[in-house]
Amino acid sequence: MPEASAQSSATPAASPVHSGPPPASRARSNIEVILITKNEEKNLPHALASAAWADAVHVVDSGSTDATRDLARAAGANVAD
């Protein structure tokens, strides 16, 4: 039975692992959330609370007849009709 050839002892270059805050020369990108709504006044508070981690929340409303837009604005979301 033929003997297995020895594997190369050279290891491939490892990809850099980033931990901690980004370098000062590289600004952090914003992460934004877009919610598309129509008559979601009952569900919107929970949705907005779950997106509180985002740098910005945008609500695109599709013609709500309830308080969806008002709730979104009151929570600080950018609202587009």
C-alpha positions as CSV (number, residue, x, y, z in Angstrom):
1,M,0.0,0.0,0.0
2,P,1.5,3.4,-0.9
3,E,2.5,5.7,1.9
4,A,0.4,8.9,2.2
5,S,2.4,12.0,1.3
6,A,3.2,14.4,4.1
7,Q,1.0,17.4,4.3
8,S,2.5,20.8,3.8
9,S,3.5,22.4,7.1
10,A,2.6,25.9,5.8
11,T,-0.7,27.1,7.1
12,P,-2.8,29.4,5.0
13,A,-3.0,33.0,5.9
14,A,-5.7,33.5,8.5
15,S,-8.4,36.0,7.8
16,P,-8.3,38.9,10.2
17,V,-10.6,38.7,13.2
18,H,-12.0,42.0,14.3
19,S,-13.0,42.5,17.9
20,G,-13.6,45.6,19.9
21,P,-14.6,49.0,18.6
22,P,-13.7,49.9,15.0
23,P,-10.5,51.8,14.3
24,A,-10.9,55.6,14.5
25,S,-10.1,55.9,10.8
26,R,-13.1,53.7,9.9
27,A,-16.5,55.1,10.9
28,R,-19.3,52.7,11.9
29,S,-22.1,52.2,9.3
30,N,-25.6,53.1,10.3
31,I,-28.1,50.2,10.5
32,E,-31.6,51.3,9.7
33,V,-35.0,49.5,9.8
34,I,-37.9,50.0,7.4
35,L,-41.4,48.9,8.4
36,I,-44.1,48.8,5.8
37,T,-47.5,49.4,7.4
38,K,-51.2,49.7,6.9
39,N,-53.6,50.0,9.8
40,E,-51.1,48.6,12.3
41,E,-51.8,50.7,15.4
42,K,-52.2,47.5,17.5
43,N,-48.9,45.9,16.4
44,L,-46.7,48.9,15.7
45,P,-45.7,49.7,19.3
46,H,-44.2,46.1,19.6
47,A,-42.6,46.3,16.2
48,L,-41.0,49.7,17.0
49,A,-39.8,48.4,20.4
50,S,-38.2,45.4,18.7
51,A,-36.3,47.8,16.3
52,A,-35.0,50.0,19.1
53,W,-31.4,48.8,18.5
54,A,-31.4,50.4,15.0
55,D,-29.8,53.8,14.3
56,A,-33.0,54.9,12.6
57,V,-36.5,53.5,11.9
58,H,-38.5,54.4,8.8
59,V,-42.2,53.6,8.6
60,V,-43.6,53.5,5.1
61,D,-47.4,53.7,5.5
62,S,-49.7,52.4,2.8
63,G,-52.8,54.6,3.5
64,S,-53.6,53.8,7.1
65,T,-57.0,55.0,8.4
66,D,-56.1,54.4,12.1
67,A,-53.4,56.0,14.3
68,T,-50.4,54.1,12.7
69,R,-48.7,57.2,11.4
70,D,-49.2,59.2,14.6
71,L,-47.8,56.4,16.8
72,A,-44.8,56.0,14.5
73,R,-44.0,59.8,14.6
74,A,-44.5,59.9,18.4
75,A,-42.0,57.0,18.8
76,G,-39.5,59.0,16.7
77,A,-39.7,57.1,13.5
78,N,-39.4,58.8,10.1
79,V,-42.8,58.4,8.4
80,A,-43.4,58.3,4.7
81,D,-47.0,58.2,3.4
